[in-house]
Amino acid sequence: MSVWGPEFLKLALAHFLALISPGPDFAMVLRQSLHHGRRAAMLTAVGIGCAICLHVTYSLLGIGLLVRSSALAFTLLKFAGAAYLAWLGVHSLRAARAKSSAGVSPAILETAGGDACATLSRSAWGAGFLTNALNPKATFFFVAIFSTLVSPRTPRLIQAGYGVWIALTTMGWFTFVAVVLAHERVRRSFLRHRRWIDLALGALFLLFAASLVLTSLH
């Protein structure tokens, strides 16, 4: 094992434990799988992974530590994240009020074509990217692990490699989640209880938003 092996294992374990913990990213992939099907959910997973690259980049550049140490900047980030999560919550609650159609609703991206498909694909990717990028807990997590688990003597190239691993494993995990949740049987089962799931997701997003606001006020 290389000299950086133990360091990488500690970082990979910390990331894995954070990855499998339910949070806004998982809720978003669940929502996309339920409403739009497998392809949209997978593109959302890719968007989440791209946001991880953003977090890793500013952590390596030291910008993340600057943001974390600036009360105003970190508070603004929290409020931006809370606003986006609250919007998702309201959107889910409104969807729960709509009448659900019989059977399994069509997977929109699988049936759309041309410009509509491109627009929906960007929307799915953007949903994943914004959900993760505007999550201040993700900011804190990456600044924390790169400042505590990674030695300052570790070459930047090796640290960038750590970041690539984290981004790829994040994409892989949520792609797996998307495939499982969008499976016909699983999706059909979810859609039988679509209204209640939308209500639960709406409440969950609003809870995440309220949590960010409350922490900002302390």
N, C-alpha and C positions, 0 to 999 in steps of 0.2 A: 504494500500500500504506500502511495506517495506521501510526502510530508503534509500535503493538504487533505489527505483522505479523512482523518478524524474530524477536521473542521467541516468538510463537506457533509459528512454523515450527520453531524449535529444540526447543521442548517437544513438538510433535507428532511430530517425527522421533525423539526419545529414547523417546517412548511407543511408537511403531510398532516400533522395534527390540526393545524389551522384550516387546511384544505377540506378535511372531512367534517369539520364542524359546520352545522347548518347556519346560513347567513343570507344576506341579500343576494349573493351570486346564485346560490342554490335555488332560492325562491324565484329568481328571474328565469333560470333554465326550466324550472318546473312550469312556470306560467307559459313560456314560449312553447314547450312541448305540448301542453294541454290545448292551447289556442291555435297554434300555427304548425305543429308537426315537427318531425325529426330534423329536416334541413334547417329550418329557422332556429331551432334549439342548438344545433351544432354550430351555426354561424354566431350565435350568441356566445357559445363557449369560446370560439376563436376571438371574439371581441374582448372577453374577459382576459384571455391570455395576452392579448396585445396591451391591455391596460397594465398587466403585470410588468411588461417590458418598460412602460412609462415609470412605474414605481421604482424598478430596479435602476433605471438610468439616473433619475435624480438622486437616488440613494448613493450611487457610486460617485456622482459629481459633488456630493455634499449639500445639494440644495434642499434635500429632504430634512436634513438636520437643522438647516436654517429656518425652514417653514415650521418645524416642530418647536423650535425655540422662540419663535415669534408668536406671541399670544394672539395678535390681531389676525395674522395670516392663517393660523390654524383655526381660529374661530370662524373666519370667513369660509374656509374649506368645509367646516362642520355644517354651517348653515346652508351652503350650496348642496352638500350631500343630503341634508335633511329635506330640503325643498324638492329635490329630485325624487327621493324615496316617498315623500308625501304625495307627489303627483302620481307615482306608480300605484300607491295605495288607493287613492281616489279613483283612478282608472279601473282598478280591479273591482272595487265596490260597485262602480257603475256597470261593469260587465256582468256582475252577479245579479243585477236587477233586470237585465235583459232576458227575454225568454230564450231558453236553450232549445236548439233544434233537436229533432229526434235523431237518434243514432249518433255516429261519429261525424263531427264536422270535418270538412275537407281540409287537408294540409295545404294551406294557401300557396306556399312557395313551390310545392310539387305540381300544382295545377296552373300557376301563373306563367305567363310568357313575356318575352321582350322586355320593354321598359318597366312594366309592372314588377317583373321578377327582380330586376336590378334594384329598383326602389325598395322593395320588400327585403331584399338581401342586405342592403345598406342599413335599413331600419333595424333588422335583427342583430347585425354586428354592432351597431351603435348602442343598442339597448344593453348589450353585455359590457361594452367598453365603458359607458357612462356609469353603470351600476358599480363597477369596480373602481374606476378612476376617481369618482366622487365620494368614495368611502374613506373617511379620515382614519378609520381603524386599520385599513390597509396601509395607509401612509405611515402610521405609527408602527405597524408590524415590521415593515421593510426597513425603516430607519433603525428600529431596535435590533433586528437580527444582523444587519450589516455593521452596526456599531458595537455590538457585544459578542457575536459569535464569530465574526470574521476579523482576523488579525490585520492591523494596519500594514503589516509587512507582506501580506498576501498580494501578489502582483495584480494589477487591474484586469489583465487579460483573464486570469483565473477567476476573479470575482465576477467578470462578465459571463464567464462560463457557468458559474453558479446561477446567475440570473436567467440564462438561456434554459438551464435545466428546470428552474422553478416555473418559467413561462410555459414550457412544453408539457410538464407534468400537470399544470393547471388546465391547459387546453385538453390534455388527454383525459383527465378525470371528469371534467364537465361534458366532454364529448361522450364518454361512456354513460354518464348520467342521462344525457339527452337521448341516446339510443335506447336505453332501458325504458325511460319514461314514455318515449314516443312509440314503443312497440304496440302493435294493434290491440292486443289483449289488455295491456296495462293502460293504454290511452282510453280504450273503451270503458274500462272500469272507472277511471278518473272522471270521464265525461258523464257517467251516470250521476255523479255527485258534483258536477261542475259548479253549480251555484254555490254550494257550501265551500268548495275549495277556493273559489274566487273571493268569497267573503273572508275566509281564513287568510289568504294571501294579502288581501287588502288591509286587514287588521295587522298582519305581520309587518308589512311595509310601513304602515303608520306608526307601529310600535318602534321600529328601527329609527324612524325620523324623530319621534318624540325623545328617544334615548339620546340622540345626537344633540338635540336642542337643550335638553336638561344638563348634559355634561358641559355644554358651552356656557351655560349660565352659572356654573360653579367656579 
